[in-house]
């Protein structure tokens, strides 16, 4: 009989493979959703020569490395973001399995990781937070609030109330910021924070907002120091909110308890 450690290692490996494959599908969503294209038709093809990709061209990570980041048929450069999205999803899935095992928490966190990866990359690349991503995410977050999930949601009444409170507070805070900034913050960020509030609940939505602001500020200062950006240029806030949301879902309760303990 295999030992527990062997089973765990096998599970991590299999979920890493599942994550790589899922990352390949997320790349389709990331490429097509901003262009209002279907994510199921036409089949995967080269955007330059339009040649349909064979199965051997679609093996996550390996196809990119074997072809050295170029199309097999026209030698056009394949965006490196495709590789990073697949690797990130694979690593995240492997970590989630290692942390949660086969459980409802694993499924919930896998869903949120996919959702926030899509938000992260689309906003970073296009400066867009799409309703067609955020609104379905809100619906799923409310449905998940009905489930008795340890550490993520609570029982039906408390879970729904907590999710609604988190979403409402996050939404209200960012509406005020958007109005005060007079265009400095997009309405996509407002809706994204509403989604994050539904996912994290209260008071963790406040932790997500503060953490997102800190991450965004640190990156902005680093870019200015590196002379890659000036203070007058703006950064999309969505990627930092998405990253903060994942950190909050994974460790927010522990970090908040630690902080309150210091107080």
matplotlib code that plots the C-alpha trace (Angstrom):
import matplotlib.pyplot as plt

x = [0.0, 1.4, 2.2, 0.4, 3.3, 3.4, -0.3, 0.1, 2.9, 0.9, -2.1, 0.1, 1.5, -1.9, -3.3, -0.3, -1.1, -4.8, -3.7, -1.5, -4.4, -6.8, -4.3, -4.3, -8.1, -7.8, -5.5, -8.3, -10.6, -8.0, -7.5, -11.1, -13.3, -11.9, -12.6, -16.2, -15.3, -16.6, -14.4, -15.5, -15.5, -13.4, -10.9, -7.5, -5.5, -2.6, -3.7, -1.2, -1.5, -4.9, -3.7, -5.6, -3.4, -2.8, -2.9, 0.8, 0.8, -1.5, 0.4, 0.7, 4.2, 5.9, 4.7, 5.8, 9.2, 9.7, 8.7, 10.7, 7.7, 6.9, 4.1, 5.0, 3.5, 4.4, 7.1, 5.3, 6.2, 3.7, 3.1, 5.0, 2.0, 0.6, 3.5, 3.3, -0.5, -0.1, 2.7, 1.0, -2.2, -0.3, 1.7, -1.4, -3.5, -0.6, -0.3, -4.1, -4.2, -1.2, -3.0, -6.6, -6.5, -9.6, -12.2, -14.9, -12.3, -10.1, -12.9, -13.8, -10.3, -9.5, -12.5, -11.4, -7.9, -9.0, -11.4, -8.7, -6.0, -8.3, -9.1, -5.4, -4.1, -6.9, -6.8, -3.0, -3.0, -6.1, -7.0, -10.4, -12.4, -15.2, -18.7, -18.9, -16.3, -17.3, -21.1, -21.0, -18.3, -20.7, -23.4, -21.1, -19.8, -23.3, -24.1, -20.8, -21.8, -24.6, -22.1, -20.7, -17.0, -14.5, -12.4, -14.0, -17.8, -20.1, -23.6, -26.4, -27.7, -24.4, -22.6, -25.0, -25.3, -21.5, -21.0, -23.6, -22.1, -18.6, -19.8, -21.9, -19.2, -16.5, -18.9, -19.9, -16.2, -15.1, -18.2, -17.2, -13.6, -14.6, -16.8, -14.2, -11.4, -13.5, -12.4, -9.2, -10.7, -12.8, -16.2, -14.7, -12.7, -15.9, -17.6, -14.5, -14.3, -18.0, -17.1, -14.2, -16.4, -18.9, -16.0, -14.2, -17.0, -16.6, -14.2, -11.8, -12.9, -11.2, -8.0, -8.2, -8.6, -5.8, -3.5, -4.3, -3.5, -0.2, 0.8, -0.2, 1.7, 4.9, 4.9, 4.2, 7.1, 9.4, 8.5, 9.2, 12.5, 13.4, 12.4, 9.8, 6.9, 6.3, 4.0, 1.6, 1.0, -1.6, -1.4, -4.4, -5.6, -7.5, -4.4, -3.4, -7.0, -7.1, -3.8, -4.9, -8.2, -6.3, -4.0, -7.0, -8.9, -5.8, -4.4, -6.6, -8.2, -4.8, -3.2, -6.1, -6.0, -2.3, -2.7, -5.5, -3.4, -0.6, -3.2]
y = [0.0, 3.5, 5.6, 8.8, 10.9, 9.1, 9.7, 13.4, 13.8, 12.0, 14.3, 17.4, 16.3, 15.4, 18.8, 20.6, 18.9, 19.8, 23.4, 23.5, 22.3, 24.8, 27.6, 26.8, 27.3, 30.5, 31.8, 31.3, 33.3, 36.0, 36.4, 36.2, 37.8, 41.3, 41.0, 39.7, 36.4, 33.0, 30.9, 27.6, 28.5, 28.6, 26.0, 27.2, 28.8, 31.1, 34.8, 35.7, 33.0, 31.7, 28.1, 25.7, 24.3, 20.6, 18.7, 18.6, 22.4, 22.7, 20.8, 23.2, 24.7, 21.9, 23.0, 26.6, 25.5, 23.0, 25.6, 28.2, 30.5, 30.6, 29.4, 26.1, 27.2, 30.9, 31.4, 34.3, 35.0, 33.5, 35.9, 34.9, 35.6, 32.2, 30.4, 32.4, 31.9, 28.1, 27.9, 30.1, 28.1, 24.8, 26.0, 27.4, 24.2, 22.1, 24.4, 24.3, 20.5, 20.4, 22.8, 21.5, 18.0, 16.7, 18.9, 21.5, 24.2, 23.0, 23.4, 26.8, 28.1, 26.6, 28.5, 31.8, 31.4, 30.9, 33.9, 36.2, 35.1, 36.1, 39.4, 40.0, 39.5, 41.1, 44.3, 44.3, 44.0, 45.9, 48.0, 46.4, 44.6, 42.8, 42.5, 39.1, 38.0, 39.9, 39.4, 35.6, 35.6, 37.5, 34.9, 32.0, 33.8, 34.2, 30.5, 29.5, 31.5, 29.0, 26.2, 25.2, 25.6, 25.8, 28.9, 30.2, 30.5, 29.7, 28.2, 29.5, 32.6, 33.8, 33.0, 34.9, 37.8, 38.0, 37.8, 40.5, 42.8, 42.4, 43.0, 46.0, 47.7, 47.1, 48.4, 51.5, 52.4, 52.2, 54.1, 57.0, 56.8, 56.6, 59.7, 61.6, 60.8, 62.0, 59.4, 58.4, 55.1, 53.0, 51.5, 48.1, 48.4, 49.2, 46.1, 44.0, 45.1, 44.2, 40.7, 40.4, 41.5, 38.7, 36.2, 37.3, 38.7, 41.3, 42.3, 40.7, 42.9, 45.8, 43.7, 43.1, 46.7, 47.8, 45.1, 45.9, 49.6, 48.7, 46.3, 48.9, 51.7, 49.6, 48.6, 52.2, 53.5, 50.8, 51.6, 55.3, 54.5, 52.3, 55.1, 52.9, 55.2, 58.7, 59.7, 61.2, 57.8, 55.5, 51.8, 49.4, 48.7, 45.4, 43.2, 44.3, 43.8, 40.4, 39.4, 40.8, 38.9, 35.6, 36.4, 37.2, 34.0, 32.0, 33.7, 36.7, 35.3, 34.3, 37.6, 39.6, 37.6, 38.2, 41.9, 42.2, 40.3, 42.9, 45.6]
z = [0.0, -0.8, 2.2, 2.9, 1.8, -1.6, -2.0, -1.2, -3.6, -6.3, -5.6, -5.8, -9.1, -10.6, -9.5, -10.9, -14.3, -13.9, -13.2, -16.3, -18.4, -16.7, -17.3, -21.0, -21.0, -19.0, -21.7, -24.2, -21.9, -21.4, -25.1, -26.4, -23.7, -24.1, -27.9, -27.3, -29.0, -28.1, -25.9, -27.6, -31.3, -33.4, -32.2, -31.0, -33.8, -34.4, -34.3, -37.0, -39.7, -38.5, -38.8, -36.6, -33.8, -33.5, -30.3, -30.2, -30.3, -27.2, -24.6, -21.7, -21.1, -23.1, -26.5, -25.8, -24.7, -27.5, -30.1, -28.3, -28.1, -31.8, -34.0, -35.6, -38.9, -39.4, -36.8, -35.2, -31.6, -29.1, -26.2, -23.1, -20.9, -22.1, -20.5, -17.3, -16.9, -17.4, -14.9, -12.3, -12.5, -12.2, -9.2, -7.5, -8.0, -6.6, -3.6, -3.0, -3.1, -0.7, 1.7, 1.5, 0.1, -1.7, -0.1, -0.8, 0.2, -2.6, -5.2, -3.9, -3.9, -7.3, -8.7, -7.1, -8.2, -11.9, -11.6, -10.2, -12.6, -15.5, -13.8, -13.1, -16.6, -18.5, -16.4, -16.6, -20.4, -21.4, -18.4, -18.4, -15.7, -17.6, -16.4, -18.1, -15.6, -12.5, -12.6, -12.9, -10.1, -7.9, -8.4, -7.7, -4.6, -3.2, -3.9, -2.2, 0.9, 1.4, 1.9, 5.4, 4.5, 7.3, 7.1, 4.0, 4.6, 7.5, 7.8, 5.6, 7.4, 8.8, 5.5, 3.3, 5.7, 6.0, 2.3, 1.6, 4.3, 2.9, -0.7, 0.3, 2.4, -0.3, -3.0, -1.0, -0.1, -3.7, -5.0, -2.8, -3.9, -7.6, -7.2, -5.3, -7.8, -10.7, -13.1, -11.4, -10.5, -12.9, -12.2, -13.0, -9.8, -7.9, -9.1, -8.5, -4.9, -4.6, -5.8, -3.5, -0.5, -1.4, -1.5, 1.7, 3.8, 6.6, 8.0, 5.6, 2.8, 4.6, 4.8, 1.0, 0.2, 2.5, 1.2, -2.5, -1.9, -0.2, -3.0, -5.7, -3.9, -3.5, -7.2, -8.3, -6.2, -7.5, -11.1, -10.5, -8.9, -11.8, -14.2, -15.8, -14.9, -13.7, -10.8, -13.3, -14.9, -13.4, -12.8, -13.2, -9.7, -10.5, -10.5, -7.0, -5.8, -7.3, -5.7, -2.4, -2.6, -3.0, -0.1, 2.0, 1.1, 1.9, 5.0, 5.8, 8.9, 10.4, 9.5, 10.9, 14.2, 14.4, 13.8, 16.4, 18.8, 18.5, 19.2]

ax = plt.figure().add_subplot(projection="3d")
ax.plot(x, y, z, "-o")
ax.set_aspect("equal")
plt.show()
